[in-house]
Amino acid sequence: MMKKMRAVGIVDFEIHGDYSTVGKIEKEFAAFIKNFCTKVQNDPDESSAPDFAEDFVIITQTQHGMQDRRGTKTGPIDSIVFRNS
């Protein structure tokens, strides 16, 4: 039986640098996310497909951003609740 699951990933960066450094990291991070999404949705007939590619994976949205913020850490990811809307 196939079970519908949801996944969220968070990377909490603390960057000690100027806006130029942040811009470079943000660009690299966006490319990483795009590459990851492409890989997990890969055609199972392609030789580079991961071993789970025969399963049904849909990326519903991607978000990333970097901002000047206060505080020491991001809250726990296991506190996020997914509900049907």
N, C-alpha and C positions, 0 to 999 in steps of 0.2 A: 504494500500500500504506500502510495506517495503522500508525503506530508508537506504541507505548505509551511515554510519557515521564513522568517525575516532576519536580516542581518544589518548591523550598523558598525562601522569602524571609526574610531577616533584616534587621531594622533595629536597630542598636545605638545606643540613646539614651544620652546623658550629660546628665542633668538637674540643673541647679543651682537647687534650690528646695526647698520644704518638702513634707510629705506631701500637703497640699491640692493643690499644683501637680501632683505626680505623679499623684494621683487623677484630676484633670481631663484630663491627657494620656492616661492609660490608658483612660479612657472614650472619648475622641475616637479613639484608636487602634483600640479594639474596633469602633467604628462604621465606621471606614475599612475594616477587614478584612471586616466583614459586607457592606458595600456592594460591595467588590471581588468577593467570592465570588458575590454575587447577579448582578453584571454579567457575569462570565465564564460563568455557567451560564444566562444569559438565553435565552428562547425565540427561535430564529432568525427567527420570523415577526414579532416586535415591531420597531417602527421604531428603537428605541434599542439594539438588539442590536449588539454589536461584529462586525466583519467575519469573525471566526473562530468565531462562535456556531454555525455549522452543524456544526462538529466536536464530538466527544464529550468534554466536560469534566466531571469529577467531582471535587468537593472531598472528599477522604477524611477530613480533620480540620482543625481550626484550633486554634492555641494562641497565646496571647500572655500576657505577664506582665511585671511590673516588680518589681525587688527591689533591695535594697541589696547590692551586690557589690563585691568588690575586683578589681583587675586593670585593665589599660589597654585591652584590646580583645578582641573575639570572634575565635575562630579562623577560618581561611578556609573559606568555604562549599564550595569545590571539593574539600575533603577529606572531605565527607560521602559515604558509600557507600550506595546503595540496593540491597537484595537482596530477592529473593522470600522470604517467610517460610513 
